[in-house]
Every structure is written in C-alpha cells, then in structure tokens.
Amino acid sequence: MMGLGGAIGAGLFLGSGKGVAAAGPAILISYIVAGALVVLIMWMIGELSAANPASGAFSTHAETAFGPVAGYTIGWLYWVQLAVVVAAEAGGAAAILTGVLQSAPAGTPIPPTWLLATVFMAVLTAVNMFAVSKYGEFEFWFAFIKVAVILAFLIVGALLLLGVLNGNSPGFSHFTDFAPKGAAGIGAGLLIVIFAFGGTEIVAIAAGETRNPEKSVATAIRTVAWRICVFYVGSVFIIVSILTPEAANSPEGPFAALLNVAGMPAAGTVMALVAVFALLSALNANIYGASRMLHSLAQRRHAPAHLKKTGTNNVPRAAVLWTVVFGFIAAMLEAIFPGKVLETLLAIVGSTIIVIWAAIAASQIKLRRSRDLATTPSAAPTTYRMPLFPYLSYTAVGLLVLIVIVAMLDDGTRTQLLLTFAATALIAASGAVVTRRTNKTPAHQEEPELQEDLA
C-alpha cells in the first residue's frame, strides 16, 4: 500500500488531463512506456533491497557500487527534492481545500492558505514522530482511499462505455484521431507521465524498517509494479475513451469531468477532496522518506552527526525536524513571494527522478555483476533476482536515455533538466570535499546501524 500510495497522487487525479491534451488518445503509449520503465526500476529496487535492506536505499547501493561521493550525491539530491516537494504538497493541498471552502455556503470560515499548509505539515510531522508503525497505518489508509476511488472510477467509466449510465456510449470514436500531434505529442506526454510515477522508490527506503525485508520487499515489488500500471493505464484508457482532450484538460481534472458526464452531483468537490488526500499522502510519505535518507547520510558521515540519533521508538526525530523546517521556510517564503520561490526550487529538482532512477539502474548492473562473480554463497541474494539480466537492465537504461533525449528537444523541460544536472554536479563537488575530509578523520564510535549499512 505504501508503494501504491507513493506513486498514485495528484499527478493522476489532476495532472493526467495535461498528458491527454498533449498527445490525445496516444497518451496511452506514453503511459505504457513509462509503466514498463517503472516495472523495470521496481525490479531493480527489489533485487538491491532484498540483498541489502537499508534506510539509505539507493544512496547506500550507489555508495557500495561507486564509492562515497556517489552515495553522498544521490542521498542529498533525493533529500533536497523531497524537502522541496513537501512544501509544494502542503501548499497545494491547502490551496485546493481553500477553493472547496470558497464554494461552501455563505458564512463558512475560510482559513488562509498559509495557515492550512502549516497545519498540514504540523500534523504529519507529529505522525512521523511516532513509531514507524503509526506512519505506516496513516499511509495505508491514505492509499486505501486513493485505490478505492480509482476502482470506483473504473467501474463508472466501464458503465459509461457500455451505455448503462447515460445510454449514449461514445464507444471508441475518440480513437479515430489517435495521435493528433504525432510523435511530438507522445514525447511531450511521456515527460508529463514519467514524473507522475515518482514515489515508488519509497518501498526501498521502508525496507530498512521492515520485518523480514527479504521476503516482504520481494512480495511488494511483484504486486505493486503491475497494480500501478493497471490503475494508471486503466484510468487513462477510460478517460480518453469518454472525454475529448479538451474536456480531459479541464481545471477540475479529468476524473471530475468524467463523473460530471456520468451525472454525479458534486463530482468536482469530491475529486478535489480526493486530490487533497492524495497530496497529504504524498506529504506524509515524503517526510518519512526524506528523514530516513538524512538519517542514513548521517550514519555514513555525510551529514551532521546529531542526525543519526534516534528516539526511544527508533525514529530519527532530528532528521524529521530538519526536513520539515526546510519545508516550513520554503512555504513561508512562497507566501511572501508567491509564484517565485517554490516555482524556482521545483524547476531545479524537477528532473531529479531521472537521476535517481539512473543511479538505481547503474548500481543494480554493477552490484549484480559483482555478486555473480563472487565465490562466497552469502554474496548472492537468495530471495529476489531481476529476470533476464542484463537485457532488461540495459532496456531500462535505454528508456532513460530516450526520456533525456526527448526532454532536451523541449525548451521548458530542457531548462529543467539542465538545472537538475547542475544541482547534481554541485552536490557531487561538495561530496568530494566532505568525503575526503571524513575519510581522513577516524570515526570515534560508529553505531551498530552504521556497521549494518556498510556491510
């Protein structure tokens, strides 16, 4: 459920309409390509995490494969991305809820957006201060709501296609103009879609705090990957079958637009509230993921030492607070300078998922070859191995290269990609300095958790 919750967010409920507008029904090709890449990345994550379940996840794996600078770079890049997104999600959820309240009966109190964003972050910070089981419980119910809405949506869409609800099924008439903007539209749609799939990697981070991770991670990977694809591709198939690209790109989102076609009252309000839940779910997951990554960086001496301390419930509270303080500051600056702070920060980290997935692919290829060449039985994972290695691994690399090429052909995404590459280079440069200094200074006393990570 955490894997599903991390990947199913406002990008599906609200943002998928932009993809349909960019490519028409051919957006299904974009979703299939992106879905195939997600499955491959999830398989890679499964193998890496089953062999070495650590809260540092792909940062730890990159460090094992390519050295401390790689682990430092991927870890800090991921933390910065999530810390920025935490602020954006809190503000987004608050803005949507404010819009819902404005349409409520006269006299309904409407708190300012900045106050709602602050309350959302404060509540979910408190949730993340409890034992990890409490976080998991919240995320389970957030994910449950989203999955239930998608299943209901698929049923309503199927009834519309069969002509049961309004007696006037469009059939597959919208597919006659399958790709109105050609390959360029499919490419533009692919860029929109690929970023919507970000969040699945939370499974790897959670593996470090899971009972029997070798078994549970393998089970999660096997089930989550295809379910994500079914939910995304199934929902988008229903949308492009019933709605025109213009209708799908309505301000209220394609889900609400389709429910309006079905004659369901207050569809826009219902889907707006679902989008709020989706953003809060992602906010909850990102506080968790960022804090665990920061904690792991501190364990490996890539972050201040006090961040590796945990409370009696094993929660890295200082790392949680650092993450949220960054989010609070960004949210307050956004309130003072609307449309400038978060927009700039999001442009810088907008393509981070491509760098993270590339690091996962490279680490899996390198470590799998090392394990296959090892002579000791303990060197090989016993529970999960990516199938058809190395062919599928190189297929994932090829798809990532294709996405970068397509991104470089568009002015907006080219700028975003170059900013992300520049940020990655700066972090790597600081990592070279920090790791050189820490390598010269012996650690006085490493905690047991650090020894486990390094092992």
N, C-alpha and C positions, 0 to 999 in steps of 0.2 A: 504493500500500500504506500510506503514511503517513496518507492521508485515511481509508482504511478502518479502520486501527488506531486512529486518534484517536476515531472515532465508535462503534466496536464495543468495548464494555468490559464491566465487571461489571454495568452497568445492564441489559444484555441477558441475560447468563448468570444473574444472581441477582435483579435487580430487576424484570424483566418480569412475574414472578408477582404482584407487588403491583398492577400495572396490570390483569391479568386478574381478580384478586379484586375490584377496584374497579368494573369495567364488564362482566365476563363476556365472552362472545364479541364483544360490541360494542366491545371494546378495539381491534378491527381498524379501526374508524372513526377512533379516536384516532390510531392509527399511520399511517393513510392521510393524515389531515390534517397531522400533524406531518411525515410524509415529504414531502408536497407543499411544505410550508414550507421544509424543508431543501433540496430541489431548487432552489427559487427563490433562497434565500440563496446556495447554491453558484454559481448562475449569476451572481448579482451579484458575488460574490467573484471569479469568473473574469474578468469584464469589468474590474473595478477592478485586479486584479493583473496582467492582461495589459497594461493601459495603463501601469501604474506598479508594477513588482515591487519591493517594499521590505520589509525585515525588520520595519518598523513596521506594515506591512499596513493593517488597517482604522483604526488610530490615525493613521497617516500620511494615509490617504484622508480621514478626518474633519477633520484639520487643513487639508488642501488645500481641502476644501469649506466648512468653517465657522469656521476660524481656530484659533489655537494653544491656546485654552482647551479646545476640543472634542478636539483631538488629545491634549493632556495628560490630560484626564479619562478618555477611553476607554483610553489606554495604561496609566495607573496602575491603573484599575479592573480591567483584564484581568490585569495583573501580580499584584495582590493576590489575585484569585480563584485564579490558578494556584498561587501560593505556598502558599495555604491548602490547596488540593486536593492538592498534593504531600505535605504532612504527613498528610492524611487517607488518601491512597492507600498510603503507606508503612505506616501503622498498620493499615489494612485488610488488606493483603497479609500482614503479619506475623501478624495475628490469625487469618486463615484457615489459614495454614500451621501455626500452633501447634495449632489444632484438629485438623488432619490428623495431626500428630505424636502427639497425645494418644491417638489411636485405633490407633497403631502398636504392635507387640509390646512387652511389658514390657522395661524396660531401655534403650529408645531415648532418647537425650538430647534434652531439650526446652529450647532456649534461651528466655530471657524474651522477651516480645513486643517490648519496647522495644529490645532488642539486635538482633533481626531487622530491625526498622524502620530502625535505624541502619545496619546492613549494607546493606540495600537502597538507601538513599539514598546511601551512600558509593560503592557500586559504580556506580550510574547517574550519579552526579556525575563519577566518573572517565571514564565513557563519553563524557559531554558535554564533557569537557576535550580529547578528541582532535578531529581534524578532523571536519567535519560529515559526511563520507562514512562515518565509523565509526558515528556516531549513526544515520544512515540505514540502515546494514547491520543494526544491532541492531533498529531499529524494523520493518524489512522482515520479519525472522524472527519477531518477536513477532506482527506482523499475520498472517503466513503461518499460524502455529499457530492463531490465532483463526478465520481463514477456513476452514482445513481442518476444524476442529471443527464449525463451522456446517454445512458441506457434508455431513459425515458424519451430523450430526443430522438434516438434511433428508432424507437417504436412509433413515435408520432410521425417521423419522416416516412417510414415504411407505409403507414396507413394513408398518408397523403399520396404517395406514389401509386398505391393500389386504388385510389379514388374513394376510399372508405370515409374519410373525414369530410371532404367538401364535394365529393362526386365529380371532380374535374381534374383528373390526374394529368400532369404535363408529360408523363411518360419519359422518353429520353430525347425529347425535341431539342433541348438545350445543347445536346452533344453534336448536333449537325454542324455547328461552328465550334469545333473542339478547341482549336488553338488560334483565337482571333489575332494574337500578337506574335505568333510564331515562336521560334526558339528563344528569341529575346524575352518574351513574356514568361516562358518556362524558367529561364535563367533567373529573371527577377523574382519570380515566385519561389525558386529554390533558396534564394538568400533570405527571404522572409520566413520560410518554413524552418530552415536549419536552426535558426536561433530560438524558435519556439520549442525545439526538442531539448534544449539545455535544461539540466536539472536531474537527469537520470543518474549522473555520477555520484549523487548523494548516497547511493547504495554502497559504494566503495568506502566512503567515509564512515558510514554506520557499521561496516563490518568490524571495525576495531572495537566496538562495544556490544557485540552480538554473541550470545551463547552459541557454541558450536558453529563458528563462522564458516568453516569449510563447507558444511552441509547447507546452512541457511542461505549463504550468498549464491551458491550454485542453483538452488531452488528458485531464488528470487530472479536471477538472471534469466533462467529458462522461461519463466512465466511472464515477467514484466515486459520483456522486449516485444513479444508478439502482441500482447494486450495493448500496449501503447500504439502500435501500428494499426491494429483493428479499430481502436477508438478514434484515432486521428483520421485514417483513411476512410473509415465508415462514415464518420460525421461529415467530412468534406464531400464524399460522394452524394450524400443526401442533400447537402447544401447546393451543389452545382446542378443536381437533377431538378430541383424545385425552384431555385431562385436564379434570376439573371445576375451577371456580375455586378451590375449597378445596385440591385437590391441587396446583394450579399454584403456590399461595402457601406451599408447604411451606418449612421453614427451609433445606433444602439447595438450593432453587431449582428452577424448572420443568424445566430441562434434565436435571438428575439424576433428578427424579421421573419424567420420561418414559422415561429409559433404564432405570430400575428396572422400569417396566411392560413394557419390552422384554425383561426378564430378563437384563440385562447386569450381571455382577458388579462390585462396587466402583465403581458409577456415581457415587455421591456423592463418593468420594475423587478420581476422575478429574476431575469437574467442579469440585471445589474447587481442584485444581491448575491447571485452565484459568483459573479466576477469579483465581488468584494471578498467572498470566501476563498476564491482561487488565489487572490493576491495575498491574503493573510496566511494561507497555507504555504505559499512560496516564501513569505517573510519569515515564518516560523522555521522552515527548513533551511533557509539561508543563514539565519542567526546560528543555528546548530552547526551547519557545515563550516561556516567561517570560523567559529570559535574553536572547533576541533582542529582545523587546519592550523590556526595560530598556535594552539597548544602543542601540536606536533612540531611546528617550526621551533618553538622554544625548547622542546625536548632535544632537538638536534642542534641546538646552539645557534640557530639562525634568527632568533628573536629574543627580546629581554628575558632573563631567567625567571622572573617572577610569574611569567605567563604559563609556566609549566606546572605551577602549583594547582592542586585541586582541593575542593571541599570534602567534607566527610562523606558526601554522596558521589564522589569521584567526578564532579562537574568542574571544569576549568572556569571558574567564575570570573577571574580577571580577564581571560580571553573573551568571554561573553560580553563583559562590560566594555572592553576596548572596541569590539565590533560595533556595539550599539552606540557608543559615544560618537564614533565616526559618522554613523547614520544620523544621529541627532544633530550634529553640527551641519552636515550636508542639508538636512531637512530645514533647519533654521535659516541657513544661507539662501536656500531656494525660496523661502517665504519672504526674505528681504529683497532678493534679486530674482523674481520669478522668471522662469524660462531660460535662465542663463547657467546657473551652477550645475544642476543635475543634467541638463542637456549636454553640457561640455564634458562632464565626467562620464556619462553614458556613451558618448561618442568615442572616448578614449578606450573604454573597456568593452565596447560593443562587439568586437570580434574575438574576445578572449576565448570563447568556447572552441574556436578553430585551433588556437594554440594548445589548449588543454587536451583536446582530442588527438592532435598530432603527437603530443608528448606521450599520451597513453599508447598510441599505436607503435611509436618508436620503442618505448620501454618494453612492450609485450614482445615485439620481434627480437630485441636484444636479449631479454631475460629468458625467453623460451629457447633460443638457440643455446644459451649458456647452460640451462638445465638439461637440455637434450644431450649436451656434450659431457655433462658431469658424470662421474663414476660412482658417487655415493647415492644410495637409494633415497636419502632424505632430500636430495636436491630437486626431485621432480614432484610436481603437485599430484596429489592422489585422488582428488575429487572432481576437478573440472579442468578440461583442456579444450582450447579453441579448436573446432573442427577444421579440417582441410588446411592446416598450416603448411606452408606460409602463404598459400594462394589467396585466402580470404583476407589475411592481414595486409597483403600488398594491394588488394582490391580497396580496402578502407583507405589506405594511403592515396591511391589513385583518385578516389572520390573527394578526398580533402583537397588535393591539388586542383581538381576540376572546380571545386567551390571557390578556391582562391582566384583562379583564372577568371571565372565569371564575375567575382566581386571586383576585380581590377578593371573590368570593362565598364563599370558604372561609376559615375562621378562621386555620388554620395557614399556608396559602400567602399570605394577605393580610399577615400579620405579616412573613413572609419578604420579600415584595415591597416593603413599606414600608421595611424595614431596608435593602434594596438601594438603593432610591431615596434614602434618607437618606445612605448612604455615597457614592453618586454625587454628591449635592449638596455634601457636604463636600469631596470631591476636586476638584470644579469650583471651589469657593470658593478652595481653596489654589492651584489652577491659575491663577485670575485674578490672585492676588498674585505668584506665581512668574513667569508670563509677562510681567507688567507690568514686573517688575524686570529680567528678562533682556533685554527689548526696549530698555530704557534703557541697558544695558551692552553696548557693542560686543564682538563675539567677536574675540579676538586672532588666532586661527588656526583656521579650520574645516578639518576633514579632508575629503578628496575624497569619502568616503562620504556626508557631510552634504550636499554640493552635489548629489549624485545624488538623495538623498531629497527635497530641496527642489524639485529640477527635476521 
